[in-house]
Structure formats: C-alpha cells, structure tokens
Amino acid sequence: MKTLILTISGMTCTGCERTVNRVIAQLPGVTETTVNYKTGQAEVKFDDNRISAEKIMDAVNDSGYKVTNHNLS
C-alpha cells in the first residue's frame, strides 16, 4: 500500500473538493482518499499493484484541476 500526497490547483469550494474526491475514489486500487480544497491537497492511499501514482494524477488533471506537486511514500 502506498500513500500519495497531491497539491492541486483550481479547487475553490466544497463542490470542487467533492468532485476531486469522487474522481480519485472511483479509480481501481484506491482504498482511501481525503481532499481539502482549503489546503489544496489530497491524500490518497492505493494499491500500487493495481494503479500507479501517474494514473491517479492523470485522472485529477483530466477532471479540470491541476496537480502541481506530489509526494509518494
């Protein structure tokens, strides 16, 4: 299990927060996600045998928001 911390630009309200959370949570292999629009961050726990960090970041970018930084542990 891996943890990915994303810094995301473009989130301005709780609606944005819910959208990003839904986009990430529906990905196969994601087990837990917490998104906070005020801090502009998302914490994602995922099974790296099922999905890569790059695919998670691509899904966020494809949803209209932009991942500006990330930290994988």
mmCIF file of the N, C-alpha and C atoms, coordinates in Angstrom:
data_MODEL
# 
_entry.id   MODEL 
# 
loop_
_atom_site.group_PDB 
_atom_site.id 
_atom_site.type_symbol 
_atom_site.label_atom_id 
_atom_site.label_alt_id 
_atom_site.label_comp_id 
_atom_site.label_asym_id 
_atom_site.label_entity_id 
_atom_site.label_seq_id 
_atom_site.pdbx_PDB_ins_code 
_atom_site.Cartn_x 
_atom_site.Cartn_y 
_atom_site.Cartn_z 
_atom_site.occupancy 
_atom_site.B_iso_or_equiv 
_atom_site.pdbx_formal_charge 
_atom_site.auth_seq_id 
_atom_site.auth_comp_id 
_atom_site.auth_asym_id 
_atom_site.auth_atom_id 
_atom_site.pdbx_PDB_model_num 
ATOM 1   N N  . MET A 1 1  ? 0.839   -1.172 0.000   1.00 0.00 ? 1  MET A N  1 
ATOM 2   C CA . MET A 1 1  ? 0.000   0.000  0.000   1.00 0.00 ? 1  MET A CA 1 
ATOM 3   C C  . MET A 1 1  ? 0.889   1.241  0.000   1.00 0.00 ? 1  MET A C  1 
ATOM 4   N N  . LYS A 1 2  ? 0.545   2.214  -0.825  1.00 0.00 ? 2  LYS A N  1 
ATOM 5   C CA . LYS A 1 2  ? 1.300   3.460  -0.925  1.00 0.00 ? 2  LYS A CA 1 
ATOM 6   C C  . LYS A 1 2  ? 0.401   4.632  -0.541  1.00 0.00 ? 2  LYS A C  1 
ATOM 7   N N  . THR A 1 3  ? 1.034   5.727  -0.151  1.00 0.00 ? 3  THR A N  1 
ATOM 8   C CA . THR A 1 3  ? 0.321   6.972  0.122   1.00 0.00 ? 3  THR A CA 1 
ATOM 9   C C  . THR A 1 3  ? 0.875   8.049  -0.789  1.00 0.00 ? 3  THR A C  1 
ATOM 10  N N  . LEU A 1 4  ? -0.039  8.759  -1.440  1.00 0.00 ? 4  LEU A N  1 
ATOM 11  C CA . LEU A 1 4  ? 0.304   9.820  -2.370  1.00 0.00 ? 4  LEU A CA 1 
ATOM 12  C C  . LEU A 1 4  ? -0.306  11.111 -1.850  1.00 0.00 ? 4  LEU A C  1 
ATOM 13  N N  . ILE A 1 5  ? 0.523   12.130 -1.660  1.00 0.00 ? 5  ILE A N  1 
ATOM 14  C CA . ILE A 1 5  ? 0.043   13.451 -1.265  1.00 0.00 ? 5  ILE A CA 1 
ATOM 15  C C  . ILE A 1 5  ? 0.128   14.338 -2.505  1.00 0.00 ? 5  ILE A C  1 
ATOM 16  N N  . LEU A 1 6  ? -1.008  14.893 -2.907  1.00 0.00 ? 6  LEU A N  1 
ATOM 17  C CA . LEU A 1 6  ? -1.067  15.741 -4.089  1.00 0.00 ? 6  LEU A CA 1 
ATOM 18  C C  . LEU A 1 6  ? -1.345  17.183 -3.696  1.00 0.00 ? 6  LEU A C  1 
ATOM 19  N N  . THR A 1 7  ? -0.677  18.113 -4.337  1.00 0.00 ? 7  THR A N  1 
ATOM 20  C CA . THR A 1 7  ? -1.029  19.516 -4.261  1.00 0.00 ? 7  THR A CA 1 
ATOM 21  C C  . THR A 1 7  ? -1.774  19.817 -5.551  1.00 0.00 ? 7  THR A C  1 
ATOM 22  N N  . ILE A 1 8  ? -2.995  20.342 -5.416  1.00 0.00 ? 8  ILE A N  1 
ATOM 23  C CA . ILE A 1 8  ? -3.880  20.510 -6.562  1.00 0.00 ? 8  ILE A CA 1 
ATOM 24  C C  . ILE A 1 8  ? -4.316  21.966 -6.657  1.00 0.00 ? 8  ILE A C  1 
ATOM 25  N N  . SER A 1 9  ? -4.154  22.569 -7.822  1.00 0.00 ? 9  SER A N  1 
ATOM 26  C CA . SER A 1 9  ? -4.629  23.939 -8.017  1.00 0.00 ? 9  SER A CA 1 
ATOM 27  C C  . SER A 1 9  ? -5.983  23.916 -8.717  1.00 0.00 ? 9  SER A C  1 
ATOM 28  N N  . GLY A 1 10 ? -6.762  24.965 -8.482  1.00 0.00 ? 10 GLY A N  1 
ATOM 29  C CA . GLY A 1 10 ? -8.054  25.098 -9.132  1.00 0.00 ? 10 GLY A CA 1 
ATOM 30  C C  . GLY A 1 10 ? -9.245  24.758 -8.266  1.00 0.00 ? 10 GLY A C  1 
ATOM 31  N N  . MET A 1 11 ? -9.007  24.209 -7.073  1.00 0.00 ? 11 MET A N  1 
ATOM 32  C CA . MET A 1 11 ? -10.122 23.901 -6.172  1.00 0.00 ? 11 MET A CA 1 
ATOM 33  C C  . MET A 1 11 ? -10.468 25.158 -5.378  1.00 0.00 ? 11 MET A C  1 
ATOM 34  N N  . THR A 1 12 ? -11.723 25.614 -5.485  1.00 0.00 ? 12 THR A N  1 
ATOM 35  C CA . THR A 1 12 ? -12.118 26.857 -4.833  1.00 0.00 ? 12 THR A CA 1 
ATOM 36  C C  . THR A 1 12 ? -13.291 26.710 -3.862  1.00 0.00 ? 12 THR A C  1 
ATOM 37  N N  . CYS A 1 13 ? -13.887 25.520 -3.796  1.00 0.00 ? 13 CYS A N  1 
ATOM 38  C CA . CYS A 1 13 ? -15.069 25.356 -2.948  1.00 0.00 ? 13 CYS A CA 1 
ATOM 39  C C  . CYS A 1 13 ? -15.261 23.876 -2.591  1.00 0.00 ? 13 CYS A C  1 
ATOM 40  N N  . THR A 1 14 ? -16.261 23.618 -1.764  1.00 0.00 ? 14 THR A N  1 
ATOM 41  C CA . THR A 1 14 ? -16.528 22.235 -1.367  1.00 0.00 ? 14 THR A CA 1 
ATOM 42  C C  . THR A 1 14 ? -17.000 21.395 -2.552  1.00 0.00 ? 14 THR A C  1 
ATOM 43  N N  . GLY A 1 15 ? -17.626 22.020 -3.536  1.00 0.00 ? 15 GLY A N  1 
ATOM 44  C CA . GLY A 1 15 ? -18.033 21.288 -4.739  1.00 0.00 ? 15 GLY A CA 1 
ATOM 45  C C  . GLY A 1 15 ? -16.819 20.754 -5.485  1.00 0.00 ? 15 GLY A C  1 
ATOM 46  N N  . CYS A 1 16 ? -15.779 21.586 -5.582  1.00 0.00 ? 16 CYS A N  1 
ATOM 47  C CA . CYS A 1 16 ? -14.526 21.145 -6.210  1.00 0.00 ? 16 CYS A CA 1 
ATOM 48  C C  . CYS A 1 16 ? -13.923 19.987 -5.418  1.00 0.00 ? 16 CYS A C  1 
ATOM 49  N N  . GLU A 1 17 ? -13.947 20.127 -4.112  1.00 0.00 ? 17 GLU A N  1 
ATOM 50  C CA . GLU A 1 17 ? -13.420 19.096 -3.219  1.00 0.00 ? 17 GLU A CA 1 
ATOM 51  C C  . GLU A 1 17 ? -14.132 17.761 -3.458  1.00 0.00 ? 17 GLU A C  1 
ATOM 52  N N  . ARG A 1 18 ? -15.465 17.816 -3.532  1.00 0.00 ? 18 ARG A N  1 
ATOM 53  C CA . ARG A 1 18 ? -16.241 16.593 -3.763  1.00 0.00 ? 18 ARG A CA 1 
ATOM 54  C C  . ARG A 1 18 ? -15.944 15.996 -5.135  1.00 0.00 ? 18 ARG A C  1 
ATOM 55  N N  . THR A 1 19 ? -15.801 16.846 -6.144  1.00 0.00 ? 19 THR A N  1 
ATOM 56  C CA . THR A 1 19 ? -15.511 16.354 -7.491  1.00 0.00 ? 19 THR A CA 1 
ATOM 57  C C  . THR A 1 19 ? -14.178 15.619 -7.528  1.00 0.00 ? 19 THR A C  1 
ATOM 58  N N  . VAL A 1 20 ? -13.146 16.238 -6.987  1.00 0.00 ? 20 VAL A N  1 
ATOM 59  C CA . VAL A 1 20 ? -11.816 15.614 -6.980  1.00 0.00 ? 20 VAL A CA 1 
ATOM 60  C C  . VAL A 1 20 ? -11.849 14.324 -6.168  1.00 0.00 ? 20 VAL A C  1 
ATOM 61  N N  . ASN A 1 21 ? -12.518 14.348 -5.036  1.00 0.00 ? 21 ASN A N  1 
ATOM 62  C CA . ASN A 1 21 ? -12.627 13.153 -4.206  1.00 0.00 ? 21 ASN A CA 1 
ATOM 63  C C  . ASN A 1 21 ? -13.294 12.017 -4.985  1.00 0.00 ? 21 ASN A C  1 
ATOM 64  N N  . ARG A 1 22 ? -14.389 12.319 -5.670  1.00 0.00 ? 22 ARG A N  1 
ATOM 65  C CA . ARG A 1 22 ? -15.117 11.302 -6.444  1.00 0.00 ? 22 ARG A CA 1 
ATOM 66  C C  . ARG A 1 22 ? -14.260 10.754 -7.583  1.00 0.00 ? 22 ARG A C  1 
ATOM 67  N N  . VAL A 1 23 ? -13.557 11.641 -8.283  1.00 0.00 ? 23 VAL A N  1 
ATOM 68  C CA . VAL A 1 23 ? -12.698 11.215 -9.401  1.00 0.00 ? 23 VAL A CA 1 
ATOM 69  C C  . VAL A 1 23 ? -11.638 10.231 -8.915  1.00 0.00 ? 23 VAL A C  1 
ATOM 70  N N  . ILE A 1 24 ? -11.010 10.552 -7.795  1.00 0.00 ? 24 ILE A N  1 
ATOM 71  C CA . ILE A 1 24 ? -9.943  9.693  -7.274  1.00 0.00 ? 24 ILE A CA 1 
ATOM 72  C C  . ILE A 1 24 ? -10.520 8.402  -6.685  1.00 0.00 ? 24 ILE A C  1 
ATOM 73  N N  . ALA A 1 25 ? -11.583 8.521  -5.894  1.00 0.00 ? 25 ALA A N  1 
ATOM 74  C CA . ALA A 1 25 ? -12.141 7.366  -5.179  1.00 0.00 ? 25 ALA A CA 1 
ATOM 75  C C  . ALA A 1 25 ? -12.651 6.281  -6.114  1.00 0.00 ? 25 ALA A C  1 
ATOM 76  N N  . GLN A 1 26 ? -13.087 6.646  -7.318  1.00 0.00 ? 26 GLN A N  1 
ATOM 77  C CA . GLN A 1 26 ? -13.635 5.652  -8.243  1.00 0.00 ? 26 GLN A CA 1 
ATOM 78  C C  . GLN A 1 26 ? -12.564 4.864  -8.992  1.00 0.00 ? 26 GLN A C  1 
ATOM 79  N N  . LEU A 1 27 ? -11.314 5.254  -8.847  1.00 0.00 ? 27 LEU A N  1 
ATOM 80  C CA . LEU A 1 27 ? -10.244 4.558  -9.549  1.00 0.00 ? 27 LEU A CA 1 
ATOM 81  C C  . LEU A 1 27 ? -9.981  3.194  -8.918  1.00 0.00 ? 27 LEU A C  1 
ATOM 82  N N  . PRO A 1 28 ? -9.783  2.164  -9.737  1.00 0.00 ? 28 PRO A N  1 
ATOM 83  C CA . PRO A 1 28 ? -9.499  0.835  -9.186  1.00 0.00 ? 28 PRO A CA 1 
ATOM 84  C C  . PRO A 1 28 ? -8.153  0.837  -8.456  1.00 0.00 ? 28 PRO A C  1 
ATOM 85  N N  . GLY A 1 29 ? -8.158  0.291  -7.258  1.00 0.00 ? 29 GLY A N  1 
ATOM 86  C CA . GLY A 1 29 ? -6.927  0.228  -6.477  1.00 0.00 ? 29 GLY A CA 1 
ATOM 87  C C  . GLY A 1 29 ? -6.819  1.309  -5.422  1.00 0.00 ? 29 GLY A C  1 
ATOM 88  N N  . VAL A 1 30 ? -7.655  2.351  -5.510  1.00 0.00 ? 30 VAL A N  1 
ATOM 89  C CA . VAL A 1 30 ? -7.658  3.399  -4.487  1.00 0.00 ? 30 VAL A CA 1 
ATOM 90  C C  . VAL A 1 30 ? -8.487  2.896  -3.311  1.00 0.00 ? 30 VAL A C  1 
ATOM 91  N N  . THR A 1 31 ? -7.887  2.927  -2.115  1.00 0.00 ? 31 THR A N  1 
ATOM 92  C CA . THR A 1 31 ? -8.578  2.417  -0.934  1.00 0.00 ? 31 THR A CA 1 
ATOM 93  C C  . THR A 1 31 ? -9.110  3.527  -0.039  1.00 0.00 ? 31 THR A C  1 
ATOM 94  N N  . GLU A 1 32 ? -8.493  4.696  -0.100  1.00 0.00 ? 32 GLU A N  1 
ATOM 95  C CA . GLU A 1 32 ? -8.922  5.803  0.752   1.00 0.00 ? 32 GLU A CA 1 
ATOM 96  C C  . GLU A 1 32 ? -8.447  7.112  0.143   1.00 0.00 ? 32 GLU A C  1 
ATOM 97  N N  . THR A 1 33 ? -9.288  8.142  0.236   1.00 0.00 ? 33 THR A N  1 
ATOM 98  C CA . THR A 1 33 ? -8.886  9.459  -0.251  1.00 0.00 ? 33 THR A CA 1 
ATOM 99  C C  . THR A 1 33 ? -9.478  10.541 0.627   1.00 0.00 ? 33 THR A C  1 
ATOM 100 N N  . THR A 1 34 ? -8.679  11.549 0.905   1.00 0.00 ? 34 THR A N  1 
ATOM 101 C CA . THR A 1 34 ? -9.115  12.718 1.655   1.00 0.00 ? 34 THR A CA 1 
ATOM 102 C C  . THR A 1 34 ? -8.689  13.948 0.871   1.00 0.00 ? 34 THR A C  1 
ATOM 103 N N  . VAL A 1 35 ? -9.649  14.816 0.552   1.00 0.00 ? 35 VAL A N  1 
ATOM 104 C CA . VAL A 1 35 ? -9.369  16.016 -0.229  1.00 0.00 ? 35 VAL A CA 1 
ATOM 105 C C  . VAL A 1 35 ? -9.785  17.229 0.586   1.00 0.00 ? 35 VAL A C  1 
ATOM 106 N N  . ASN A 1 36 ? -8.954  18.276 0.570   1.00 0.00 ? 36 ASN A N  1 
ATOM 107 C CA . ASN A 1 36 ? -9.258  19.507 1.281   1.00 0.00 ? 36 ASN A CA 1 
ATOM 108 C C  . ASN A 1 36 ? -8.999  20.679 0.345   1.00 0.00 ? 36 ASN A C  1 
ATOM 109 N N  . TYR A 1 37 ? -10.068 21.379 -0.060  1.00 0.00 ? 37 TYR A N  1 
ATOM 110 C CA . TYR A 1 37 ? -9.888  22.481 -1.004  1.00 0.00 ? 37 TYR A CA 1 
ATOM 111 C C  . TYR A 1 37 ? -9.182  23.670 -0.361  1.00 0.00 ? 37 TYR A C  1 
ATOM 112 N N  . LYS A 1 38 ? -9.334  23.848 0.955   1.00 0.00 ? 38 LYS A N  1 
ATOM 113 C CA . LYS A 1 38 ? -8.703  24.982 1.632   1.00 0.00 ? 38 LYS A CA 1 
ATOM 114 C C  . LYS A 1 38 ? -7.183  24.885 1.605   1.00 0.00 ? 38 LYS A C  1 
ATOM 115 N N  . THR A 1 39 ? -6.668  23.670 1.784   1.00 0.00 ? 39 THR A N  1 
ATOM 116 C CA . THR A 1 39 ? -5.211  23.477 1.749   1.00 0.00 ? 39 THR A CA 1 
ATOM 117 C C  . THR A 1 39 ? -4.732  23.158 0.340   1.00 0.00 ? 39 THR A C  1 
ATOM 118 N N  . GLY A 1 40 ? -5.670  22.796 -0.546  1.00 0.00 ? 40 GLY A N  1 
ATOM 119 C CA . GLY A 1 40 ? -5.306  22.432 -1.910  1.00 0.00 ? 40 GLY A CA 1 
ATOM 120 C C  . GLY A 1 40 ? -4.603  21.096 -1.991  1.00 0.00 ? 40 GLY A C  1 
ATOM 121 N N  . GLN A 1 41 ? -4.907  20.205 -1.040  1.00 0.00 ? 41 GLN A N  1 
ATOM 122 C CA . GLN A 1 41 ? -4.221  18.920 -1.016  1.00 0.00 ? 41 GLN A CA 1 
ATOM 123 C C  . GLN A 1 41 ? -5.179  17.737 -0.989  1.00 0.00 ? 41 GLN A C  1 
ATOM 124 N N  . ALA A 1 42 ? -4.666  16.635 -1.487  1.00 0.00 ? 42 ALA A N  1 
ATOM 125 C CA . ALA A 1 42 ? -5.375  15.362 -1.416  1.00 0.00 ? 42 ALA A CA 1 
ATOM 126 C C  . ALA A 1 42 ? -4.395  14.308 -0.922  1.00 0.00 ? 42 ALA A C  1 
ATOM 127 N N  . GLU A 1 43 ? -4.871  13.438 -0.058  1.00 0.00 ? 43 GLU A N  1 
ATOM 128 C CA . GLU A 1 43 ? -4.089  12.296 0.404   1.00 0.00 ? 43 GLU A CA 1 
ATOM 129 C C  . GLU A 1 43 ? -4.783  11.049 -0.119  1.00 0.00 ? 43 GLU A C  1 
ATOM 130 N N  . VAL A 1 44 ? -4.028  10.232 -0.839  1.00 0.00 ? 44 VAL A N  1 
ATOM 131 C CA . VAL A 1 44 ? -4.596  9.056  -1.487  1.00 0.00 ? 44 VAL A CA 1 
ATOM 132 C C  . VAL A 1 44 ? -3.825  7.817  -1.050  1.00 0.00 ? 44 VAL A C  1 
ATOM 133 N N  . LYS A 1 45 ? -4.539  6.842  -0.537  1.00 0.00 ? 45 LYS A N  1 
ATOM 134 C CA . LYS A 1 45 ? -3.937  5.538  -0.227  1.00 0.00 ? 45 LYS A CA 1 
ATOM 135 C C  . LYS A 1 45 ? -4.381  4.581  -1.325  1.00 0.00 ? 45 LYS A C  1 
ATOM 136 N N  . PHE A 1 46 ? -3.417  3.856  -1.881  1.00 0.00 ? 46 PHE A N  1 
ATOM 137 C CA . PHE A 1 46 ? -3.733  2.998  -3.014  1.00 0.00 ? 46 PHE A CA 1 
ATOM 138 C C  . PHE A 1 46 ? -2.815  1.791  -3.086  1.00 0.00 ? 46 PHE A C  1 
ATOM 139 N N  . ASP A 1 47 ? -3.297  0.777  -3.785  1.00 0.00 ? 47 ASP A N  1 
ATOM 140 C CA . ASP A 1 47 ? -2.550  -0.453 -4.029  1.00 0.00 ? 47 ASP A CA 1 
ATOM 141 C C  . ASP A 1 47 ? -1.752  -0.250 -5.320  1.00 0.00 ? 47 ASP A C  1 
ATOM 142 N N  . ASP A 1 48 ? -0.446  -0.120 -5.183  1.00 0.00 ? 48 ASP A N  1 
ATOM 143 C CA . ASP A 1 48 ? 0.382   0.162  -6.356  1.00 0.00 ? 48 ASP A CA 1 
ATOM 144 C C  . ASP A 1 48 ? 0.529   -1.042 -7.288  1.00 0.00 ? 48 ASP A C  1 
ATOM 145 N N  . ASN A 1 49 ? -0.037  -2.176 -6.923  1.00 0.00 ? 49 ASN A N  1 
ATOM 146 C CA . ASN A 1 49 ? -0.099  -3.313 -7.847  1.00 0.00 ? 49 ASN A CA 1 
ATOM 147 C C  . ASN A 1 49 ? -1.287  -3.185 -8.794  1.00 0.00 ? 49 ASN A C  1 
ATOM 148 N N  . ARG A 1 50 ? -2.244  -2.308 -8.442  1.00 0.00 ? 50 ARG A N  1 
ATOM 149 C CA . ARG A 1 50 ? -3.452  -2.144 -9.250  1.00 0.00 ? 50 ARG A CA 1 
ATOM 150 C C  . ARG A 1 50 ? -3.494  -0.821 -10.028 1.00 0.00 ? 50 ARG A C  1 
ATOM 151 N N  . ILE A 1 51 ? -2.830  0.219  -9.493  1.00 0.00 ? 51 ILE A N  1 
ATOM 152 C CA . ILE A 1 51 ? -2.839  1.525  -10.153 1.00 0.00 ? 51 ILE A CA 1 
ATOM 153 C C  . ILE A 1 51 ? -1.554  2.267  -9.810  1.00 0.00 ? 51 ILE A C  1 
ATOM 154 N N  . SER A 1 52 ? -1.099  3.093  -10.726 1.00 0.00 ? 52 SER A N  1 
ATOM 155 C CA . SER A 1 52 ? 0.122   3.865  -10.496 1.00 0.00 ? 52 SER A CA 1 
ATOM 156 C C  . SER A 1 52 ? -0.217  5.276  -10.035 1.00 0.00 ? 52 SER A C  1 
ATOM 157 N N  . ALA A 1 53 ? 0.738   5.908  -9.383  1.00 0.00 ? 53 ALA A N  1 
ATOM 158 C CA . ALA A 1 53 ? 0.566   7.301  -8.956  1.00 0.00 ? 53 ALA A CA 1 
ATOM 159 C C  . ALA A 1 53 ? 0.322   8.195  -10.172 1.00 0.00 ? 53 ALA A C  1 
ATOM 160 N N  . GLU A 1 54 ? 0.976   7.894  -11.281 1.00 0.00 ? 54 GLU A N  1 
ATOM 161 C CA . GLU A 1 54 ? 0.814   8.692  -12.501 1.00 0.00 ? 54 GLU A CA 1 
ATOM 162 C C  . GLU A 1 54 ? -0.628  8.645  -13.007 1.00 0.00 ? 54 GLU A C  1 
ATOM 163 N N  . LYS A 1 55 ? -1.260  7.488  -12.934 1.00 0.00 ? 55 LYS A N  1 
ATOM 164 C CA . LYS A 1 55 ? -2.650  7.365  -13.394 1.00 0.00 ? 55 LYS A CA 1 
ATOM 165 C C  . LYS A 1 55 ? -3.595  8.158  -12.488 1.00 0.00 ? 55 LYS A C  1 
ATOM 166 N N  . ILE A 1 56 ? -3.307  8.191  -11.201 1.00 0.00 ? 56 ILE A N  1 
ATOM 167 C CA . ILE A 1 56 ? -4.113  8.989  -10.274 1.00 0.00 ? 56 ILE A CA 1 
ATOM 168 C C  . ILE A 1 56 ? -3.968  10.466 -10.613 1.00 0.00 ? 56 ILE A C  1 
ATOM 169 N N  . MET A 1 57 ? -2.738  10.913 -10.824 1.00 0.00 ? 57 MET A N  1 
ATOM 170 C CA . MET A 1 57 ? -2.506  12.311 -11.169 1.00 0.00 ? 57 MET A CA 1 
ATOM 171 C C  . MET A 1 57 ? -3.139  12.660 -12.515 1.00 0.00 ? 57 MET A C  1 
ATOM 172 N N  . ASP A 1 58 ? -3.056  11.764 -13.474 1.00 0.00 ? 58 ASP A N  1 
ATOM 173 C CA . ASP A 1 58 ? -3.691  11.992 -14.780 1.00 0.00 ? 58 ASP A CA 1 
ATOM 174 C C  . ASP A 1 58 ? -5.200  12.162 -14.640 1.00 0.00 ? 58 ASP A C  1 
ATOM 175 N N  . ALA A 1 59 ? -5.824  11.357 -13.782 1.00 0.00 ? 59 ALA A N  1 
ATOM 176 C CA . ALA A 1 59 ? -7.269  11.446 -13.584 1.00 0.00 ? 59 ALA A CA 1 
ATOM 177 C C  . ALA A 1 59 ? -7.654  12.804 -13.001 1.00 0.00 ? 59 ALA A C  1 
ATOM 178 N N  . VAL A 1 60 ? -6.863  13.309 -12.060 1.00 0.00 ? 60 VAL A N  1 
ATOM 179 C CA . VAL A 1 60 ? -7.127  14.643 -11.494 1.00 0.00 ? 60 VAL A CA 1 
ATOM 180 C C  . VAL A 1 60 ? -6.968  15.700 -12.572 1.00 0.00 ? 60 VAL A C  1 
ATOM 181 N N  . ASN A 1 61 ? -5.880  15.639 -13.320 1.00 0.00 ? 61 ASN A N  1 
ATOM 182 C CA . ASN A 1 61 ? -5.647  16.617 -14.390 1.00 0.00 ? 61 ASN A CA 1 
ATOM 183 C C  . ASN A 1 61 ? -6.742  16.555 -15.447 1.00 0.00 ? 61 ASN A C  1 
ATOM 184 N N  . ASP A 1 62 ? -7.194  15.366 -15.789 1.00 0.00 ? 62 ASP A N  1 
ATOM 185 C CA . ASP A 1 62 ? -8.251  15.199 -16.794 1.00 0.00 ? 62 ASP A CA 1 
ATOM 186 C C  . ASP A 1 62 ? -9.600  15.727 -16.314 1.00 0.00 ? 62 ASP A C  1 
ATOM 187 N N  . SER A 1 63 ? -9.767  15.866 -14.997 1.00 0.00 ? 63 SER A N  1 
ATOM 188 C CA . SER A 1 63 ? -11.039 16.349 -14.461 1.00 0.00 ? 63 SER A CA 1 
ATOM 189 C C  . SER A 1 63 ? -11.125 17.878 -14.445 1.00 0.00 ? 63 SER A C  1 
ATOM 190 N N  . GLY A 1 64 ? -10.062 18.552 -14.874 1.00 0.00 ? 64 GLY A N  1 
ATOM 191 C CA . GLY A 1 64 ? -10.099 20.007 -14.952 1.00 0.00 ? 64 GLY A CA 1 
ATOM 192 C C  . GLY A 1 64 ? -9.298  20.721 -13.875 1.00 0.00 ? 64 GLY A C  1 
ATOM 193 N N  . TYR A 1 65 ? -8.680  19.977 -12.998 1.00 0.00 ? 65 TYR A N  1 
ATOM 194 C CA . TYR A 1 65 ? -7.826  20.539 -11.963 1.00 0.00 ? 65 TYR A CA 1 
ATOM 195 C C  . TYR A 1 65 ? -6.391  20.194 -12.328 1.00 0.00 ? 65 TYR A C  1 
ATOM 196 N N  . LYS A 1 66 ? -5.421  20.794 -11.627 1.00 0.00 ? 66 LYS A N  1 
ATOM 197 C CA . LYS A 1 66 ? -4.025  20.562 -11.998 1.00 0.00 ? 66 LYS A CA 1 
ATOM 198 C C  . LYS A 1 66 ? -3.211  20.148 -10.790 1.00 0.00 ? 66 LYS A C  1 
ATOM 199 N N  . VAL A 1 67 ? -2.571  18.990 -10.914 1.00 0.00 ? 67 VAL A N  1 
ATOM 200 C CA . VAL A 1 67 ? -1.628  18.551 -9.877  1.00 0.00 ? 67 VAL A CA 1 
ATOM 201 C C  . VAL A 1 67 ? -0.348  19.343 -10.074 1.00 0.00 ? 67 VAL A C  1 
ATOM 202 N N  . THR A 1 68 ? 0.021   20.129 -9.055  1.00 0.00 ? 68 THR A N  1 
ATOM 203 C CA . THR A 1 68 ? 1.209   20.971 -9.166  1.00 0.00 ? 68 THR A CA 1 
ATOM 204 C C  . THR A 1 68 ? 2.407   20.397 -8.431  1.00 0.00 ? 68 THR A C  1 
ATOM 205 N N  . ASN A 1 69 ? 2.147   19.445 -7.527  1.00 0.00 ? 69 ASN A N  1 
ATOM 206 C CA . ASN A 1 69 ? 3.239   18.810 -6.789  1.00 0.00 ? 69 ASN A CA 1 
ATOM 207 C C  . ASN A 1 69 ? 2.720   17.501 -6.211  1.00 0.00 ? 69 ASN A C  1 
ATOM 208 N N  . HIS A 1 70 ? 3.632   16.582 -5.943  1.00 0.00 ? 70 HIS A N  1 
ATOM 209 C CA . HIS A 1 70 ? 3.229   15.321 -5.332  1.00 0.00 ? 70 HIS A CA 1 
ATOM 210 C C  . HIS A 1 70 ? 4.369   14.742 -4.510  1.00 0.00 ? 70 HIS A C  1 
ATOM 211 N N  . ASN A 1 71 ? 3.981   13.908 -3.544  1.00 0.00 ? 71 ASN A N  1 
ATOM 212 C CA . ASN A 1 71 ? 4.931   13.231 -2.690  1.00 0.00 ? 71 ASN A CA 1 
ATOM 213 C C  . ASN A 1 71 ? 4.413   11.804 -2.497  1.00 0.00 ? 71 ASN A C  1 
ATOM 214 N N  . LEU A 1 72 ? 5.231   10.826 -2.814  1.00 0.00 ? 72 LEU A N  1 
ATOM 215 C CA . LEU A 1 72 ? 4.840   9.426  -2.735  1.00 0.00 ? 72 LEU A CA 1 
ATOM 216 C C  . LEU A 1 72 ? 5.611   8.724  -1.634  1.00 0.00 ? 72 LEU A C  1 
ATOM 217 N N  . SER A 1 73 ? 4.878   8.027  -0.784  1.00 0.00 ? 73 SER A N  1 
ATOM 218 C CA . SER A 1 73 ? 5.558   7.252  0.262   1.00 0.00 ? 73 SER A CA 1 
ATOM 219 C C  . SER A 1 73 ? 4.927   5.888  0.390   1.00 0.00 ? 73 SER A C  1 
# 
